[in-house]
């Protein structure tokens, strides 16, 4: 069978194998998708070994999204702008990199959650690879503004600077801030940090939530429970990252197999399975 995988550290929690197996079943494709726990200093070797074994593509999760761009030989414009990638297509002529995280997030918010992004004010918590992957597609979704809040202001500044030209073309306002300085309310709050994964508390004040705001944690399952409880307690609409996971996987499947699978159906099935 055609071989695909997800590479990360940690990776055991990943639902990607189930998702891609279901995509393949529903679209009539034959493939095998596995998890690969990669040593923190072993990403390049892991990709080379998988490619030598005939692997055709891999999803990339923390902490290797910047490494994935570095080893690629060609990239989509959105991957180039993000400087990070979560999808590699291992082709005979090289390694093609894309970042489907942003498309996955936007599709989940607008199609699955039914929340229009156009004209909204967005708070993006964190300035790492996860944030880098989603800021461009959110700008293209016609948001009014995005504030990137990060513990280290310089990283937030860098992310804003890199996307300034794109924001200007789409009429979006980009701002950067330290976490403790953010106090104004937003329509959408996205937690793109690892705070949930590590069990840490929510890194911003409840003042950032407008009543009825959408508060989304990119994590899912028990890791997202604390953030979602916090959002619910402050009259926001909580959402985990499961929909984003399925939607970004659907974009990767399209790149690898040339067909877009029925992501909404698979998301509903996955939520039922986890429940």
WOBEL-V524521 format. One line per field, one symbol per residue. psi: psi as a letter, one per 20 degrees, with the letter a starting at -180 (. if undefined). burial: 1 if it has 16 or more other C-alpha atoms within 10 Angstrom, else 0. A space follows every 10 residues. Layout:
BEGIN
psi = ???
burial = ???
END
This chain:
BEGIN
psi = qpprrppanr ihipjggggh ggggghjkqo rpprpoopqh jkgghggggg ghijpiqqqp aqkjhhhggh iqiqqqhhhg ghjqqjppon qhjaopproj gghggggggg ggikophpjq pppooqkbhg ghhigghhgi jkqgqppopq gohhhggggg ghjggghhhj kqppqqqqgi ioiqqqhppp ojrjhhhijr rpjrqiiioq pjqpoppirr bhhiggghgg gghkkroqpa jggggghhhh hghgghijqp rnhgghgggg hhgh.
burial = 0011111110 1001011011 1111000000 0011110100 0010011001 1000111111 1111111111 1101100111 1111111111 0000111111 1111111110 0100101001 1111111111 1111111111 1111111111 0010111011 0011011000 0111111110 0100111111 1111110000 0111010111 0111111111 0011111101 1101111111 1111111111 1110110001 1011011001 00000
END
